[in-house]
Amino acid sequence: MGEHRVVVIGAGISGIGAAIALRRRGITDFVVLEKAESLGGTWRANTYPGCACDVPSLLYSYSFARNRDWSRLFAGQREIRDYIEHTADAQGVTSHVRFGVEVLRADWDDADARWTITTTAGTVRAHFLVAAAGPWNEPLVPEIPGLSQFPGEVFHSARWNHDYDLRGKRVAVVGTGASAVQFVPKIAPDVARLHLYQRTAQWVLPKPDRHLSATERRLLARLPGARRLVETIEYGLMEALGLGFRHPWIMRRLQWIGRAQLRAQVRDPRLRRALTPDYTLGCKRLLMSNTYYPALTRPDVEVHPAAVQEIRGSTVIARDGSETEVDAIVFGTGFHILDMPIAGRVFDGQGRSLDEHWQGSPRAYLGSSVAGFPNAFVLLGPSLGTGHTSAFLILEAQLDHVVTAIDTALRHGWRTLEVRREAQDAFDDEVQAALPGTVYNSGGCRSYFFDVNGRNSFNWPWSSAALRRRVSAFDPDVYAVTRDDERVPAG
């Protein structure tokens, strides 16, 4: 497969964004490796009924390629995927993508100062490596005793089996996260019986979503000032919510909204108690839906406020002792967010993987570069997650940093560029010192924000404005480069 200046892994919003940013900087000798046969990343993989974004549409696009014709206030999966594909074509980067090529491993060669990427289609070498597989890539299916012997249909929401007809079936839904909140109301009217297994009750807020009229769409498309005004208002509201994540007392005040919706939509006191969270709003990912609670009140839906303990034949056994026979099991249990599979496939010059470096707790300077891995960057990496910001905002800040670093190295003829470990450690210490005051750490719950070591390796503890300012800046003083085999400061 030859050699390129840059190899990008993944063709979701991160990989396509990286490709566009490289081209805009004049770097055209790159390739994007995508294991699937089409673009879109998580918006290609997740096709479950009701799949949609929980960030306002006007904020969910590249700033340099705004979609001016969203059909809803919160766009659906198909529309977002169409936008990604159209943008990639319009920006001239689709031709750089190699589809059906899965990266098996990437090895850094100290002697040649190159990455050797082994794929299902052969080997490619690169000066720089950009891992853009993202944290919402690999579905997480819990290890449940007896699951492999279940005689019925089993699938994860991110691998929805559209060939299997759920109509008239007894269905167990395991998990009550963002995907379940969306697909449960869609499938509940069709199945014979739906059993929802809820390990932890979720805060579910009203979703201010609706179709945009033809007139509204024309106005937003043709009047840039009107569009910017709406964007500014939406961004301001999201940032106001973000203030609550950093000051939990605000979130505790806002919980009345979730309680009011629960009280209005669920009349049964017993069910309402089961659906009432016992932690602060925002401690887990915020969920929004106008139809989730009504779906759970249907006579053919039963909520089990307990995790699944075992599968015995066709019977699902919960930890509360209940036993239920079902025809199908659908998992809405999220993804390998902090134990990303790509980390087990990228190796340093001594043959140690990112996984081995991290030991279960991912760390990266500004969520973007890892000490010990020269000429490599990760997009949407650790310590960059927020509860209110568009992924595009985070991504573009990173791309400013990453592409500037690559461009600077190429222009100066640097052989290698590697973040200093002391800079990475200082950033990580700063993040960990700030997190205890946020709702993520002090809200009284256990979420996917925490890794296997009990450490929050996911969240950014400051404002999105601070994120944009700090992450976008490439500071050569925190990097070291090699010139003529001599390691010297970049600055």
Salt bridges, closest charged atoms under 4 A:
GLU3 OE2 - ARG114 NE 2.94
GLU3 OE1 - ARG125 NE 3.43
ASP29 OD1 - HIS4 ND1 3.01
ASP54 OD2 - ARG285 NH2 2.75
ASP69 OD1 - ARG217 NE 2.93
ASP82 OD1 - ARG78 NH2 2.60
GLU85 OE1 - ARG78 NH2 3.68
GLU85 OE2 - ARG81 NE 3.36
GLU102 OE2 - ARG345 NH1 2.97
ASP107 OD1 - ARG105 NH2 2.76
ASP112 OD2 - ARG125 NH2 3.77
ASP165 OD2 - ARG167 NH2 2.81
ASP209 OD2 - ARG72 NH2 2.96
GLU216 OE2 - ARG210 NH2 2.80
GLU231 OE2 - ARG66 NE 3.87
GLU231 OE2 - ARG227 NE 3.01
GLU239 OE2 - HIS388 NE2 3.16
ASP300 OD1 - ARG298 NE 3.04
GLU302 OE1 - ARG193 NH2 3.52
GLU302 OE1 - HIS195 ND1 3.66
GLU302 OE2 - HIS304 NE2 3.95
GLU310 OE1 - ARG312 NH2 3.10
ASP327 OD1 - ARG170 NH2 2.83
ASP339 OD2 - HIS336 ND1 2.75
ASP348 OD2 - HIS357 NE2 2.67
ASP407 OD2 - ARG25 NH1 3.76
ASP407 OD2 - ARG411 NE 3.21
GLU418 OE1 - ARG487 NH2 3.27
GLU422 OE2 - ARG420 NH1 3.81
ASP428 OD2 - ARG363 NE 3.25
ASP428 OD1 - ARG455 NH2 2.22
GLU430 OE1 - ARG470 NH2 3.06
ASP485 OD1 - ARG415 NH1 3.51
